[in-house]
């Protein structure tokens, strides 16, 4: 599908390649029709966006680029057959590129990233999640050449270290969204966070989950200067109450999303969070085994804007679960899988019957799922566990 919209002299073209219109279909149409070919070639003066399917190869990319289109945004959707050659062709063809996503393109290496850095210096957004062959070398080249970057994600790129994070911090001070979650486990440390703290004062979203060398002092350094943080994920086992309290005390009412899975958090840290961050809408707190029901009740009463909660493996009882469902009227997702205090069938039945605003509730192996505003949920086509629904129907 090709869509064009205009307002005065400002135009945008959005090219979506799907099962209804394959890349080959588009190229054949362009070659067979003068009007389509002319339209595609004129796209070079417009803002042009293309989303390519996971079957895209280097040859397909070359075929599309041969049409003469100059793209400003390209999304390769888990294109496992794409290599550095395809990325090189794209970068040569579209020097005005401002956004590219290579998520799941597992054959693209530092060489492809270097080509992008050399030819597409206007880049502001790039996503490289699960690009397993990327290393610090590619990120260094990107940082040195693309100094207008505002958003970068290298989630689950396991060869990244402080070297890559520091290069981005030094050369790209306009960064707003920085995701290094699950990158290098023990190789990303507080030194990288301090570099970000010194240089990236516009940062709003930061993710270092799973980087277990990050500690409280790194979070303290980060929050002491990055005063615009709204979303932060530090699911790191070496982070404790001091790190959480630093985030809560400094970010306060700005903080809307927080993930602290697997951290060494106790009631003291959670109480400070409840007191300072009452605008939270999303929270992840899996495997916080030191917390008690009292702290959870405080959190439920204070953070009544919560929409999503993950509490897998926490010491939650029915009282705590009901407190969240009662006080957080916007809550539509809660996960308490593995919470040993919630394994009684009666708990599942009471949650299902009393809280119609919950769209999805995960308890052990059972999942209660309903549509928003669907009160007659027992007969809803959205349910996934028929055995549980049969039990509930038998009880009512």
SULTAGI-V413716 format. One record per pair of residues at least 24 apart in sequence whose C-alpha atoms are under 10 Angstrom apart, sorted by the first residue. I is the first residue (numbers start at 1). GAP is how many residues later the second one is. Records with the same first field share a line. If there is no record, write none. Layout:
I: GAP  GAP
This chain:
1: 25
2: 24  38  47  48
3: 46
4: 39  42  43  44
6: 40
9: 37
10: 36  37
11: 32  34  35  36  37
12: 31  33  34  35  36  37
13: 27  30  31  33  34  35  36  37  58
14: 29  33  34  35  36  37  57  59
15: 25  33  34  35  36  37  56  59
16: 33  34  35  36  37  59
17: 33  34  35  36
18: 33  34  35
19: 34
22: 30  31  33  34
23: 29  30  32  33  37  38  40  41
24: 36  39  40
26: 37  38  41
27: 33  36  37  38  39  40
28: 35
30: 34  37
31: 36
37: 30  31  32
38: 29  30
39: 30
40: 27  28  29  30
41: 25  26  27  28  29
42: 26  27  28
43: 24  25  26  27  28
44: 24  25  26  27  28  50  52
45: 24  25  26
46: 24  25  26
47: 24  25  26  49  50
48: 24  25  26  49
49: 24  25  26  48  50  51
50: 24  25  26  50
51: 24  25  26  49  50
52: 24  25  26  27
53: 24  25  26
54: 24  25  26  27  28  50  51
55: 24  25  26  27
56: 24  25  26  30
57: 24  25  26  28  29
58: 24  25  26  27  28  29  30  31  32
59: 26  27
60: 26
61: 24  25  26  28  29
62: 24  25  27  28  31
64: 26
65: 24  25  27  28  29
66: 27
68: 25  26
69: 24  25
70: 24  25  26  27
71: 24  25  26  27  28  29
72: 24  25  26  27  28  48  50  51
73: 24  25  26  27  28  50  52  53
74: 24  25  26  27  28  52
75: 24  25  26  27  28  51  52
76: 24  25  26  27  28  29
77: 24  25  26  27  28
78: 24  25  26  27  28  51  52  53
79: 24  25  26  27  28  29
80: 24  25  26  27  28  51
81: 24  25  26  27
82: 24  25  26
83: 24  25  26  28  29
84: 24  25  26  27  28  29  30  31  32
85: 26  27  30
86: 26
87: 24  25  26  27  28  29
88: 24  25  26  27  28  30  31
89: 26  27
90: 25  26  29  30
91: 24  25  26  27  28  29  30
92: 24  26  27  28
93: 26  27
94: 25  26
95: 24  25  26  27  28
96: 24  25  26  27
97: 24  25  26  27  28
98: 24  25  26  27  28  48  50  51
99: 24  25  26  27  28  50  52
100: 24  25  26  27  28
101: 24  25  26  27  28  51  52
102: 24  25  26  27  28  29  52
103: 24  25  26  27  28  50  51  52
104: 24  25  26  27  28
105: 24  25  26  27  28
106: 24  25  26  27  28
107: 24  25  26  27
108: 24  25  26
109: 24  25  26  28  29
110: 24  25  26  27  28  29  30  31  32
111: 26  27  30
112: 26
113: 24  25  26  27  28  29
114: 24  25  26  27  28  31
115: 26  27
116: 25  26  29  30
117: 24  25  26  27  28  29  30
118: 24  26  27  28
119: 26  27
120: 25  26
121: 24  25  26  27  28
122: 24  25  26  27
123: 24  25  26  27  28
124: 24  25  26  27  28  48  50  51
125: 24  25  26  27  28  50  52
126: 24  25  26  27  28
127: 24  25  26  27  28  52
128: 24  25  26  27  28  29  51
129: 24  25  26  27  28  50  51  52  53  54
130: 24  25  26  27  28  52  53
131: 24  25  26  27  28
132: 24  25  26  27  28  51
133: 24  25  26  27
134: 24  25  26
135: 24  25  26  28  29
136: 24  25  26  27  28  29  30  31
137: 26  27  30
138: 26
139: 24  25  26  27  28  29
140: 24  25  26  27  28  31
141: 26  27
142: 25  26  29  30
143: 24  25  26  27  28  29
144: 24  26  27  28
145: 26  27
146: 25  26
147: 24  25  26  27  28
148: 24  25  26  27
149: 24  25  26  27  28
150: 24  25  26  27  28  52  53
151: 24  25  26  27  28  52  54
152: 24  25  26  27  28
153: 24  25  26  27  28  53  54
154: 24  25  26  27  28  29  53
155: 24  25  26  27  28  29  52  53  54
156: 24  25  26  27  28  29  53  54
157: 24  25  26  27
158: 24  25  26  27  29
159: 24  25  26  28  29
160: 24  25  27  28
161: 24  25  26  27  28  31  50
162: 25  26  27  28  29  30  31  33
163: 24  25  28  29
164: 24  28
165: 24  26  27  28  29  30  31
166: 25  26  27  28  29  30  33
167: 25  28  29
168: 24  27  28  31  32
169: 24  25  26  27  28  29  30  31  32
170: 25  26  28  29  30
171: 28  29
172: 24  27  28
173: 25  26  27  28  29  30
174: 25  26  27  28  29
175: 24  25  26  27  28  29  30  31
176: 24  25  26  27  28  29  30  52  53
177: 25  26  27  28  29  30  52  54  55
178: 25  26  27  28  29  30  54
179: 26  27  28  29  30  53  54
180: 26  27  28  29  30  31  53
181: 25  26  27  28  29  30  52  53  54  55
182: 25  26  27  28  29  30  53  54
183: 25  26  27  28
184: 24  26  27  28  29
185: 24  25  26  27  28  29  51
186: 24  25  26  27  28
187: 24  25  26  27
188: 24  25  26
189: 24  25  26  29
190: 24  25  26  27  28  29  30  31  32
191: 26  27  30
192: 26  30
193: 24  25  26  27  28  29  30
194: 24  25  26  27  28  29  31
195: 26  27
196: 25  26  29  30
197: 24  25  26  27  28  29  30
198: 24  26  27  28
199: 26  27
200: 25  26
201: 24  25  26  27  28
202: 24  25  26  27
203: 24  25  26  27  28
204: 24  25  26  27  28  50  51
205: 24  25  26  27  28  50  52  53
206: 24  25  26  27  28  52
207: 24  25  26  27  28  51  52
208: 24  25  26  27  28  51
209: 24  25  26  27  28  50  51  52  53  54
210: 24  25  26  27  28  50  51  52  53
211: 24  25  26  27
212: 24  25  26  27  50  51
213: 24  25  26
214: 24  25  29
215: 24  25  27  28  48
216: 24  25  26  27  28  29  30  31
217: 25  26  29
218: 25
219: 24  25  26  27  28
220: 24  25  26  27  30
221: 25
222: 24  25
223: 24  25  26  27  28
224: 25  26  27
225: 25
226: 24  25
227: 24  25  27
228: 26  27
229: 25  26  27  28
230: 24  25  26  27  28  50
231: 24  25  26  27  28  49  51  52
232: 24  25  26  27  28  51
233: 24  25  26  27  28  50  51
234: 24  25  26  27  28  29
235: 24  25  26  27  28  29  49  50  51
236: 24  25  26  27  28
237: 24  25  26  27  28
238: 24  25  26  27
239: 24  25  26
240: 24  25  26  29
241: 24  25  26  27  28  29  30  31  32
242: 26  27
243: 26
244: 24  25  26  28  29
245: 24  25  26  27  28  31
246: 26  27
247: 25  26  29  30
248: 24  25  26  27  28  29  30
249: 24  26  27  28
250: 26  27
251: 25  26
252: 24  25  26  27  28
253: 24  25  26  27
254: 24  25  26
255: 24  25  26  27
256: 24  25  26  27  49  50
257: 24  25  26  27  49  51
258: 24  25  26  27  51
259: 24  25  26  27  50  51
260: 24  25  26  27  28
261: 24  25  26  27  49  50  51
262: 24  25  26  27  51
263: 24  25  26  27
264: 24  25  26  27
265: 24  25  26
266: 24  25  26  29
267: 24  25  26  27  28  29  31
268: 27
269: 26
270: 24  25  26  28  29
271: 24  25  26  27  28  31
272: 26  27
273: 25  26  29  30
274: 24  25  26  27  28  29
275: 24  26  27  28
276: 26  27
277: 25  26
278: 24  25  26  27  28
279: 24  25  26  27
280: 24  25  26  27  28
281: 24  25  26  27  28  47  49  50
282: 24  25  26  27  28  49  51
283: 24  25  26  27  28  51
284: 24  25  26  27  28  50  51
285: 24  25  26  27  28  29
286: 24  25  26  27  28  29  49  50  51  52  53
287: 24  25  26  27  28  51  52
288: 24  25  26  27
289: 24  25  26  27
290: 24  25
291: 24  25
292: 24  25  28
293: 24  25  26  27  28
294: 25  26
295: 25
296: 24  25  27  28
297: 24  25  26  27  30
298: 25  26
299: 24  25  28
300: 24  25  26  27  28
301: 25  26  27
302: 25  26
303: 24  25
304: 24  25  26  27
305: 24  25  26
306: 24  25  26  27  28
307: 24  25  26  27  51
308: 24  25  26  27  50  52
309: 24  25  26  27  52
310: 24  25  26  27  52
311: 24  25  26  27  28  51
312: 24  25  26  27  28  50  51  52
313: 24  25  26  27  28  51
314: 24  25  26  27
315: 24  25  26  27
316: 24  25  26
317: 24  25  26  30
318: 24  25  26  28  29  30  32  33
319: 28
321: 26  30
322: 25  28  29  32  33
325: 26  29  30  31  32  33
326: 28  29  31
328: 29  30
329: 26  27  28  29
330: 27  28
331: 24  26  27  28  29
332: 24  25  26  27  28  29  37  38  39  40
333: 24  25  26  27  28  29  35  36
334: 24  25  26  27  28  29
335: 25  26  27  28  29  32
336: 25  26  27  28
337: 24  25  26  27  28  29  30
338: 24  25  26  27
339: 24  25
340: 24
345: 43  46  47
346: 46
348: 40  44
349: 39  40  42  43  46  47
350: 42
352: 25  26  37  40
353: 24  25  39  43
359: 24
